[in-house]
């Protein structure tokens, strides 16, 4: 009887003292094929191989087992003969369970994975080096029966442990892991040997063994076995245990893991195939080294399916696009200045791996600037006058209105020298106008630029307006009559007679001008007259007007009445009587 007190190697070795020679009457060395002529193609299938016997090296009874025998060894070693150097495939019924290689004499052996407690019909085929496959051998029928009283407790695979990558920890049955060597854990009979088998893609084999401790706990690292593939795939594990007397348990539960190692391979570099120009007069597809007037060209290319495509102009990241299921992608660039642009792309897959950059894709952008007509004329509506004037004229209007005509749906920028005053858009006919904010006196050089279809024109021709302060007019002479008059910024009542002038608050606001008589930045209206003349001023609210002192302008002394809220001054010559009327 063979005692078991240590883990078994991957392939069990039969000690010389335990080896039972085969009966002499069985002939093992028989010809299986004849040599071929050197130039003759081998199309002849080998003779069927033979399974001569199985070897039971566990339990109370060990030794050779022949067809029809019963054994308590759940992993018997099969021995047989086949064509020299042939690949021998072993079947349990119709299920392929593994393979072995016949040596130069045709001998082969194979230790099965854990077999269930039942009758098993084992056959083999031989495949020669030319790929010809033999018929199945005669079956070796063995009955696996483990005495209930002798069988150890059926072991259990409880879980596996993932020790690799970002997500580590306990794995349950049917888990997916990126650890190619997950550690199996479970329970079995105390101090028993735990045999671990694995199945993948229809093949099964004994992987290795480990010992259960004094509490029955065991762990097994597949990395300790040279038979472990350490590759991606779905693997199903099962274990049996053997006690010190060599009794084998029934097979445990099956424990399946889906191993998917992390993706560390960068995608292939993507491509920019062409670009699309949808601006200006010439639209369509363009290619590497082409010239376009589109300042926002659309790049089109291919990359790994569903990857994120990163788009660069030189070393500057412009943005990203998502490749579709076929790998197609497109990206419209933000505004690009005129000149050569060297675009490249890189692809990032779902695992975060980034490819090398694509080849440079060069586009020469030369935007076509729209023509600009410029400023046509301006409106001077100072005082009571409303006149249109051309460039090079003088105006007393501190806020002239500029007029022009450009392409429909254009955007107009108005400049005074290099200073941007403001912007307007053309109407549906292309017309535009712009009223300036209050200007300083002196010459002003106005220009415009126009932007249409994303292209900006150069500056227009200079349009000159010379702004001058309004001069104090002579006013009207009133001959002894009471009347309301509407004049310029000065009213003269001097005629040697006693005159009465009726003036409203609106008259003052409408006809006053800034800084005409005093430099206090207020609107001002002056009234001159003879001693005894009367001005009736309808003010609305007397409390808004105050006598703030005197001033002398042009040799004439005036009393100043001021409305601080309205920033307006009314100047009345000394000797003229002012009546504030509600």
C-alpha positions as CSV (number, residue, x, y, z in Angstrom):
1,X,0.0,0.0,0.0
2,X,1.3,3.4,-0.9
3,X,1.2,6.1,1.9
4,X,0.4,9.7,1.0
5,X,1.8,12.4,3.3
6,X,3.1,15.1,0.9
7,X,1.8,16.9,-2.2
8,X,2.2,15.1,-5.5
9,X,4.2,16.4,-8.4
10,X,2.4,17.3,-11.6
11,X,3.1,13.8,-13.1
12,X,3.2,11.1,-10.5
13,X,6.4,9.0,-10.6
14,X,6.1,5.3,-10.0
15,X,8.8,4.0,-7.7
16,X,10.7,0.9,-8.8
17,X,9.5,-1.0,-5.8
18,X,5.9,-0.3,-6.7
19,X,6.2,-0.9,-10.4
20,X,4.4,-4.1,-11.6
21,X,5.7,-5.3,-14.9
22,X,3.3,-5.9,-17.7
23,X,2.4,-9.5,-18.4
24,X,5.0,-11.0,-20.8
25,X,2.4,-12.3,-23.2
26,X,1.3,-8.7,-24.2
27,X,3.4,-7.6,-27.2
28,X,4.0,-3.8,-27.1
29,X,6.5,-3.4,-29.9
30,X,4.7,-3.9,-33.1
31,X,5.0,-1.9,-36.3
32,X,2.4,0.8,-36.7
33,X,3.5,2.2,-40.1
34,X,6.0,1.7,-42.8
35,X,8.6,4.3,-43.9
36,X,7.8,6.3,-47.0
37,X,9.9,7.1,-50.0
38,X,11.6,10.5,-49.7
39,X,9.3,12.2,-52.2
40,X,6.1,10.4,-51.5
41,X,3.3,12.3,-49.7
42,X,2.1,10.7,-46.5
43,X,-1.7,10.4,-46.7
44,X,-2.0,7.1,-44.8
45,X,-3.6,7.3,-41.4
46,X,-1.7,5.5,-38.6
47,X,-3.0,2.3,-37.1
48,X,-5.2,2.9,-34.1
49,X,-3.1,3.2,-30.9
50,X,-3.6,1.0,-27.9
51,X,-4.4,1.7,-24.3
52,X,-2.7,-1.3,-22.7
53,X,-3.7,-0.7,-19.1
54,X,-4.1,1.9,-16.3
55,X,-2.0,2.2,-13.2
56,X,-3.6,2.7,-9.8
57,X,-1.2,4.2,-7.3
58,X,-3.7,5.2,-4.6
59,X,-5.7,3.4,-2.0
60,X,-5.3,0.0,-0.4
61,X,-4.8,-1.7,-3.7
62,X,-2.3,-0.3,-6.2
63,X,-1.0,-1.7,-9.4
64,X,-2.1,-2.3,-13.0
65,X,-5.8,-2.0,-13.9
66,X,-7.1,-3.6,-17.1
67,X,-10.3,-3.1,-19.1
68,X,-13.3,-4.1,-17.0
69,X,-11.5,-3.6,-13.6
70,X,-12.6,-1.4,-10.7
71,X,-10.3,1.1,-9.1
72,X,-10.5,3.7,-6.3
73,X,-8.0,6.0,-8.1
74,X,-9.8,9.0,-9.5
75,X,-6.7,10.0,-11.5
76,X,-5.4,6.8,-13.0
77,X,-2.3,6.8,-15.2
78,X,-3.0,5.4,-18.7
79,X,-0.1,3.6,-20.5
80,X,-0.1,2.5,-24.1
81,X,1.6,2.3,-27.5
82,X,1.1,4.2,-30.8
83,X,3.1,5.2,-33.9
84,X,6.4,6.7,-32.9
85,X,6.3,10.4,-32.3
86,X,2.5,10.5,-32.8
87,X,0.2,12.8,-30.8
88,X,-2.1,10.6,-28.8
89,X,-5.4,12.2,-27.8
90,X,-7.3,10.5,-25.0
91,X,-11.2,10.5,-24.8
92,X,-13.6,9.7,-22.0
93,X,-16.5,8.6,-24.1
94,X,-16.8,11.3,-26.7
95,X,-15.2,14.0,-24.5
96,X,-11.6,14.9,-25.2
97,X,-9.8,15.0,-21.8
98,X,-6.1,15.5,-22.9
99,X,-3.2,14.4,-25.0
100,X,0.3,12.8,-24.8
101,X,3.3,12.4,-27.1
102,X,4.5,9.0,-28.1
103,X,8.3,8.6,-27.8
104,X,10.5,7.3,-30.6
105,X,9.6,3.7,-29.6
106,X,5.9,4.5,-29.6
107,X,5.4,4.4,-25.8
108,X,3.1,7.0,-24.1
109,X,1.5,7.6,-20.7
110,X,-1.1,10.1,-19.5
111,X,-2.5,10.9,-16.0
112,X,-6.2,11.8,-16.3
113,X,-7.8,14.8,-14.5
114,X,-10.1,13.8,-11.7
115,X,-12.7,11.3,-12.9
116,X,-16.1,11.0,-11.4
117,X,-17.1,7.9,-9.4
118,X,-18.7,5.9,-12.3
119,X,-17.8,3.6,-15.3
120,X,-15.5,5.3,-17.9
121,X,-14.9,4.1,-21.4
122,X,-11.4,5.5,-22.3
123,X,-10.2,5.5,-26.0
124,X,-7.3,7.1,-27.9
125,X,-6.5,8.3,-31.4
126,X,-3.0,8.9,-33.0
127,X,-2.1,11.9,-35.2
128,X,1.1,11.4,-37.2
129,X,3.5,14.3,-38.1
130,X,1.7,14.6,-41.5
131,X,-1.6,15.3,-39.7
132,X,-3.3,12.0,-40.5
133,X,-5.6,10.8,-37.7
134,X,-6.2,7.1,-36.9
135,X,-9.4,5.4,-35.8
136,X,-10.2,5.2,-32.1
137,X,-8.5,2.5,-30.1
138,X,-10.3,-0.3,-28.5
139,X,-11.8,1.1,-25.2
140,X,-10.3,0.6,-21.8
141,X,-13.3,0.4,-19.6
142,X,-12.6,1.0,-15.9
143,X,-15.1,1.5,-13.0
144,X,-14.1,4.1,-10.4
145,X,-15.6,3.1,-7.1
146,X,-14.5,4.7,-3.8
147,X,-15.6,2.8,-0.7
148,X,-17.8,5.1,1.4
149,X,-16.1,4.1,4.6
150,X,-12.7,5.0,3.2
151,X,-13.5,8.2,1.3
152,X,-12.3,11.4,2.9
153,X,-14.8,14.3,3.2
154,X,-15.5,15.9,-0.1
155,X,-13.4,19.0,-0.3
156,X,-14.7,22.4,-1.2
157,X,-13.4,25.4,-3.3
158,X,-14.6,28.4,-1.3
159,X,-13.1,31.3,-3.3
160,X,-10.1,32.7,-5.0
161,X,-7.9,35.7,-4.1
162,X,-7.0,38.4,-6.7
163,X,-3.6,39.9,-5.8
164,X,-3.0,41.9,-9.0
165,X,-4.1,45.2,-10.5
166,X,-6.3,47.9,-9.2
167,X,-9.1,45.7,-8.0
168,X,-7.8,43.1,-5.5
169,X,-9.7,40.8,-3.1
170,X,-12.0,37.8,-2.8
171,X,-13.4,36.2,-6.0
172,X,-16.5,34.1,-6.0
173,X,-17.5,31.4,-8.5
174,X,-17.9,32.8,-12.1
175,X,-15.9,36.0,-11.3
176,X,-13.8,37.9,-13.8
177,X,-10.3,38.8,-12.8
178,X,-7.2,40.4,-14.2
179,X,-4.9,38.2,-12.0
180,X,-3.5,35.3,-14.2
181,X,-2.5,33.4,-11.1
182,X,-5.4,33.7,-8.7
183,X,-4.9,31.7,-5.4
184,X,-7.6,29.1,-4.8
185,X,-8.8,28.6,-1.2
186,X,-11.1,26.0,0.4
187,X,-11.5,23.3,3.0
188,X,-10.9,19.6,3.0
189,X,-10.2,16.7,5.5
190,X,-7.5,17.7,8.0
191,X,-4.0,17.0,6.8
192,X,-5.2,15.5,3.5
193,X,-3.6,16.0,0.1
194,X,-5.7,18.2,-2.1
195,X,-5.4,17.5,-5.8
196,X,-6.3,20.4,-8.1
197,X,-7.5,19.8,-11.7
198,X,-8.4,22.4,-14.3
199,X,-10.5,22.4,-17.5
200,X,-10.3,24.9,-20.4
201,X,-11.5,24.7,-24.0
202,X,-12.6,21.1,-23.5
203,X,-9.2,19.9,-22.1
204,X,-8.6,18.9,-18.5
205,X,-5.5,18.0,-16.6
206,X,-4.1,17.6,-13.1
207,X,-2.6,21.0,-12.2
208,X,-0.9,20.2,-8.9
209,X,-1.5,19.5,-5.2
210,X,-1.3,21.1,-1.8
211,X,-1.8,20.1,1.9
212,X,-4.8,20.9,4.0
213,X,-3.7,22.2,7.4
214,X,-4.7,21.1,10.9
215,X,-7.9,22.9,10.6
216,X,-8.7,21.6,7.1
217,X,-7.9,24.9,5.3
218,X,-5.9,24.8,2.1
219,X,-4.7,27.2,-0.6
220,X,-3.2,26.7,-4.0
221,X,-1.3,29.1,-6.2
222,X,-1.4,28.0,-9.9
223,X,1.9,29.8,-10.4
224,X,3.6,26.9,-8.7
225,X,2.7,24.6,-11.6
226,X,4.5,24.5,-14.9
227,X,1.3,23.2,-16.4
228,X,-0.5,26.5,-15.7
229,X,-0.9,28.5,-18.9
230,X,-1.1,31.9,-17.3
231,X,-3.1,33.3,-20.2
232,X,-6.6,34.7,-20.7
233,X,-9.6,32.4,-20.9
234,X,-12.3,30.7,-18.9
235,X,-11.0,28.0,-16.4
236,X,-13.0,25.6,-14.3
237,X,-11.2,24.1,-11.3
238,X,-12.1,21.0,-9.2
239,X,-10.3,19.3,-6.4
240,X,-10.3,15.9,-4.7
241,X,-8.5,15.0,-1.4
242,X,-6.6,11.9,-0.3
243,X,-6.1,10.9,3.2
244,X,-3.0,9.4,4.8
245,X,-4.1,5.9,3.8
246,X,-4.5,6.8,0.2
247,X,-8.3,7.0,0.1
248,X,-9.6,9.5,-2.4
249,X,-12.6,11.6,-2.0
250,X,-15.2,12.4,-4.6
251,X,-14.7,15.5,-6.7
252,X,-15.5,18.9,-5.2
253,X,-17.8,21.6,-6.6
254,X,-16.6,23.2,-9.8
255,X,-15.2,26.7,-9.5
256,X,-15.0,28.9,-12.7
257,X,-13.0,32.0,-13.2
258,X,-12.8,34.2,-16.3
259,X,-9.3,35.6,-16.5
260,X,-8.8,38.8,-18.5
261,X,-5.4,40.2,-18.1
262,X,-5.1,44.0,-18.2
263,X,-4.8,45.7,-21.6
264,X,-1.4,47.4,-21.8
265,X,-1.1,47.5,-25.5
266,X,-1.4,50.9,-27.1
267,X,-3.7,51.2,-30.2
268,X,-2.2,51.6,-33.6
269,X,-1.7,55.2,-34.6
270,X,-4.8,56.7,-36.2
271,X,-5.0,58.5,-39.5
272,X,-6.2,61.8,-40.9
273,X,-7.5,60.9,-44.3
274,X,-8.8,64.3,-45.5
275,X,-10.5,67.5,-44.5
276,X,-13.7,69.2,-45.6
277,X,-13.9,72.9,-46.5
278,X,-17.4,74.4,-46.1
279,X,-16.5,78.1,-46.2
280,X,-16.0,80.6,-49.0
281,X,-16.7,80.1,-52.7
282,X,-14.7,76.9,-53.1
283,X,-16.0,74.1,-50.9
284,X,-15.2,70.4,-50.8
285,X,-12.6,67.8,-49.8
286,X,-9.0,68.7,-49.3
287,X,-5.9,66.5,-48.6
288,X,-2.5,66.8,-47.0
289,X,-0.5,69.9,-48.1
290,X,-3.6,71.5,-49.7
291,X,-4.6,75.2,-49.3
292,X,-8.0,76.3,-48.0
293,X,-9.8,79.5,-47.2
294,X,-11.8,77.7,-44.4
295,X,-10.5,78.9,-41.0
296,X,-12.4,76.0,-39.3
297,X,-11.7,73.0,-41.5
298,X,-13.3,69.6,-40.5
299,X,-10.7,66.8,-40.2
300,X,-11.8,63.3,-41.1
301,X,-10.0,60.0,-40.4
302,X,-9.9,56.5,-39.0
303,X,-8.8,55.0,-35.6
304,X,-9.4,52.0,-33.4
305,X,-13.1,51.4,-33.0
306,X,-14.6,53.4,-30.1
307,X,-11.3,54.9,-29.2
308,X,-11.0,58.6,-28.2
309,X,-9.1,60.5,-30.9
310,X,-7.0,63.4,-29.6
311,X,-6.4,66.2,-32.2
312,X,-3.3,68.4,-32.1
313,X,-2.1,71.4,-34.0
314,X,1.7,71.1,-33.5
315,X,2.0,70.4,-29.8
316,X,-1.3,72.2,-28.9
317,X,-4.2,69.9,-28.1
318,X,-7.3,71.3,-30.0
319,X,-9.9,68.8,-28.8
320,X,-11.1,65.2,-29.1
321,X,-13.5,63.1,-31.1
322,X,-15.0,59.6,-30.5
323,X,-14.4,57.0,-33.2
324,X,-17.5,55.0,-34.1
325,X,-17.9,51.2,-34.3
326,X,-16.1,51.2,-37.7
327,X,-13.3,53.5,-36.5
328,X,-14.5,56.6,-38.4
329,X,-14.2,60.0,-36.8
330,X,-14.4,63.7,-37.7
331,X,-13.5,66.9,-35.9
332,X,-14.2,70.6,-36.8
333,X,-11.3,72.7,-35.5
334,X,-11.7,75.9,-33.6
335,X,-10.8,79.1,-35.5
336,X,-7.3,78.9,-37.1
337,X,-5.2,81.8,-38.1
338,X,-3.8,82.1,-41.7
339,X,-0.7,80.1,-42.3
340,X,0.6,76.5,-42.3
341,X,-1.0,74.2,-39.7
342,X,0.5,70.7,-39.0
343,X,-2.2,68.5,-37.5
344,X,-1.6,65.1,-35.9
345,X,-3.9,62.7,-34.0
346,X,-3.4,60.0,-31.3
347,X,-5.9,57.4,-30.2
348,X,-6.7,56.4,-26.6
349,X,-8.4,53.1,-26.0
350,X,-10.8,52.2,-23.2
351,X,-7.9,51.0,-21.0
352,X,-6.3,54.4,-21.2
353,X,-3.5,53.3,-23.5
354,X,-2.4,56.1,-25.9
355,X,-1.0,55.4,-29.4
356,X,1.8,57.2,-31.1
357,X,0.9,60.3,-33.1
358,X,-0.2,60.0,-36.7
359,X,1.8,61.4,-39.6
360,X,1.7,65.2,-40.0
361,X,-1.3,66.4,-42.0
362,X,-0.5,69.9,-43.2
363,X,-3.1,72.5,-44.2
364,X,-2.2,76.0,-45.5
365,X,-5.0,78.4,-44.5
366,X,-5.3,81.5,-46.6
367,X,-8.6,83.1,-45.8
368,X,-10.2,85.4,-48.4
369,X,-10.9,88.8,-46.9
370,X,-14.2,90.4,-47.9
371,X,-14.2,93.7,-49.7
372,X,-15.1,96.8,-47.6
373,X,-16.9,99.9,-49.0
374,X,-16.3,102.1,-46.0
375,X,-18.2,105.0,-44.5
376,X,-20.5,106.7,-47.0
377,X,-21.5,109.9,-45.2
378,X,-22.6,111.2,-41.7
379,X,-25.5,113.1,-40.3
380,X,-25.1,116.4,-38.4
381,X,-28.2,117.0,-36.4
382,X,-26.8,119.6,-34.0
383,X,-29.1,122.5,-33.2
384,X,-32.1,122.8,-35.5
385,X,-30.1,121.6,-38.5
386,X,-30.3,118.1,-40.0
387,X,-27.7,117.7,-42.8
388,X,-25.7,114.9,-44.4
389,X,-22.0,115.5,-45.1
390,X,-19.1,113.8,-46.7
391,X,-15.6,113.1,-45.5
392,X,-13.4,116.1,-44.9
393,X,-16.1,118.5,-43.6
394,X,-16.5,120.4,-40.3
395,X,-19.3,119.7,-37.8
396,X,-20.6,121.1,-34.6
397,X,-22.3,117.8,-33.9
398,X,-20.4,116.1,-31.1
399,X,-22.2,112.8,-31.7
400,X,-22.4,112.4,-35.5
401,X,-24.1,109.4,-37.0
402,X,-22.1,107.4,-39.6
403,X,-23.7,105.6,-42.4
404,X,-22.6,102.9,-44.8
405,X,-23.4,99.8,-46.9
406,X,-21.7,96.4,-46.9
407,X,-22.7,92.7,-47.6
408,X,-25.8,91.4,-45.9
409,X,-25.4,89.8,-42.5
410,X,-21.9,91.4,-42.0
411,X,-20.5,92.5,-38.7
412,X,-19.1,96.1,-38.7
413,X,-16.4,97.4,-36.3
414,X,-16.1,101.2,-36.2
415,X,-12.7,102.8,-35.3
416,X,-11.6,106.3,-34.5
417,X,-8.0,106.0,-35.4
418,X,-6.9,102.8,-33.6
419,X,-9.6,103.0,-31.0
420,X,-12.6,100.6,-31.5
421,X,-15.7,102.7,-30.8
422,X,-18.3,100.0,-31.2
423,X,-19.9,97.4,-33.5
424,X,-23.1,97.0,-35.5
425,X,-24.6,94.5,-37.9
426,X,-25.9,95.2,-41.4
427,X,-29.6,94.8,-42.0
428,X,-31.1,92.6,-44.7
429,X,-30.2,95.1,-47.4
430,X,-26.6,95.5,-46.1
431,X,-27.2,99.0,-44.7
432,X,-25.8,100.1,-41.3
433,X,-25.5,103.2,-39.2
434,X,-23.7,104.1,-36.0
435,X,-24.0,107.1,-33.7
436,X,-20.8,107.9,-31.8
437,X,-20.5,108.7,-28.2
438,X,-19.6,112.4,-27.5
439,X,-16.3,113.3,-29.3
440,X,-13.6,115.8,-28.4
441,X,-13.2,118.8,-30.7
442,X,-10.7,118.3,-33.5
443,X,-10.2,116.1,-36.5
444,X,-11.3,112.4,-36.2
445,X,-10.2,109.7,-38.6
446,X,-12.9,107.1,-38.8
447,X,-12.5,103.6,-40.5
448,X,-14.4,100.4,-40.4
449,X,-13.7,96.6,-40.9
450,X,-16.3,94.1,-41.9
451,X,-16.5,90.4,-41.0
452,X,-18.4,88.1,-43.3
453,X,-18.4,84.2,-43.4
454,X,-15.8,84.3,-40.7
455,X,-13.4,86.4,-42.7
456,X,-12.4,89.9,-41.7
457,X,-11.6,92.7,-44.1
458,X,-8.8,95.2,-43.9
459,X,-9.6,98.7,-42.7
460,X,-11.6,100.9,-45.0
461,X,-10.5,104.3,-46.4
462,X,-10.3,107.0,-43.7
463,X,-13.4,109.2,-43.3
464,X,-12.5,112.6,-41.7
465,X,-14.8,114.8,-39.6
466,X,-13.5,118.0,-37.9
467,X,-15.5,118.6,-34.8
468,X,-15.8,122.3,-33.7
469,X,-17.5,123.8,-30.7
470,X,-20.7,125.7,-31.7
471,X,-20.3,129.6,-31.7
472,X,-22.7,131.7,-29.8
473,X,-25.3,133.1,-32.3
474,X,-26.5,136.7,-32.4
475,X,-30.1,135.6,-31.5
476,X,-33.2,137.6,-32.4
477,X,-34.3,141.1,-31.4
478,X,-37.7,141.2,-29.8
479,X,-39.5,144.5,-30.4
480,X,-41.6,145.1,-27.3
481,X,-43.8,142.0,-27.6
482,X,-44.4,139.2,-25.2
483,X,-43.6,135.9,-27.0
484,X,-41.9,132.6,-26.6
485,X,-38.9,132.1,-28.9
486,X,-36.8,129.1,-29.9
487,X,-33.2,130.1,-30.8
488,X,-29.6,129.0,-30.5
489,X,-27.5,129.1,-27.4
490,X,-27.8,132.9,-26.9
491,X,-30.8,135.2,-26.9
492,X,-30.3,139.0,-27.3
493,X,-33.1,141.4,-26.1
494,X,-31.1,144.6,-26.5
495,X,-33.0,147.2,-28.5
496,X,-33.5,150.1,-26.1
497,X,-37.0,149.1,-25.2
498,X,-38.7,147.3,-22.4
499,X,-39.1,143.7,-23.6
500,X,-40.6,140.6,-22.1
501,X,-39.3,137.1,-23.0
502,X,-41.3,134.0,-22.2
503,X,-39.2,130.9,-22.2
504,X,-39.9,127.3,-21.2
505,X,-37.9,124.6,-19.5
506,X,-37.9,122.7,-22.7
507,X,-36.5,125.7,-24.6
508,X,-33.5,125.7,-22.3
509,X,-32.9,122.0,-22.6
510,X,-33.3,121.9,-26.3
511,X,-31.1,124.9,-27.2
512,X,-28.4,124.8,-24.6
513,X,-24.9,123.6,-25.4
514,X,-22.1,122.3,-23.3
515,X,-19.2,124.7,-22.1
516,X,-20.3,127.6,-24.3
517,X,-19.7,130.3,-21.7
518,X,-18.2,128.7,-18.7
519,X,-16.1,125.5,-18.6
520,X,-18.1,123.6,-16.0
521,X,-19.2,120.8,-18.4
522,X,-22.9,121.9,-18.1
523,X,-25.4,122.6,-20.8
524,X,-25.6,126.5,-21.1
525,X,-28.1,129.1,-22.5
526,X,-27.4,132.9,-22.1
527,X,-29.9,135.8,-22.3
528,X,-28.7,139.4,-22.8
529,X,-30.9,142.5,-22.7
530,X,-31.4,146.0,-21.5
531,X,-32.1,147.1,-17.9
532,X,-35.8,146.6,-17.3
533,X,-36.2,143.7,-19.7
534,X,-38.1,140.8,-18.2
535,X,-37.6,137.0,-18.7
536,X,-40.5,134.8,-17.6
537,X,-39.0,131.3,-17.1
538,X,-41.4,128.4,-16.8
539,X,-39.4,126.0,-14.6
540,X,-41.9,123.4,-13.4
541,X,-40.2,123.1,-10.0
542,X,-38.7,126.3,-8.6
543,X,-36.7,124.3,-6.0
544,X,-34.5,122.8,-8.7
545,X,-33.0,126.2,-9.8
546,X,-30.5,128.1,-7.7
547,X,-28.6,131.4,-8.1
548,X,-25.0,130.2,-7.9
549,X,-23.1,133.4,-8.6
550,X,-21.8,135.5,-11.5
551,X,-19.6,135.1,-14.5
552,X,-18.1,137.4,-17.2
553,X,-18.1,136.3,-20.8
554,X,-17.2,138.6,-23.7
555,X,-17.1,141.6,-21.4
556,X,-20.7,141.0,-20.2
557,X,-21.6,140.1,-16.6
558,X,-24.2,137.3,-16.1
559,X,-26.0,135.9,-13.1
560,X,-25.9,132.1,-13.2
561,X,-29.0,130.1,-12.4
562,X,-28.3,126.4,-12.2
563,X,-30.2,123.1,-12.2
564,X,-27.6,120.8,-10.6
565,X,-29.8,117.7,-11.2
566,X,-30.0,118.4,-15.0
567,X,-26.4,119.8,-15.3
568,X,-27.9,122.9,-17.0
569,X,-27.0,126.7,-16.5
570,X,-29.2,129.7,-17.5
571,X,-27.1,132.9,-17.8
572,X,-29.1,136.2,-17.3
573,X,-27.3,139.5,-18.0
574,X,-27.2,141.9,-15.1
575,X,-30.1,144.3,-15.2
576,X,-32.5,141.9,-16.8
577,X,-35.2,140.8,-14.4
578,X,-35.8,137.0,-14.2
579,X,-39.2,135.6,-13.0
580,X,-39.3,131.9,-12.2
581,X,-42.8,130.7,-13.1
582,X,-44.4,127.4,-12.0
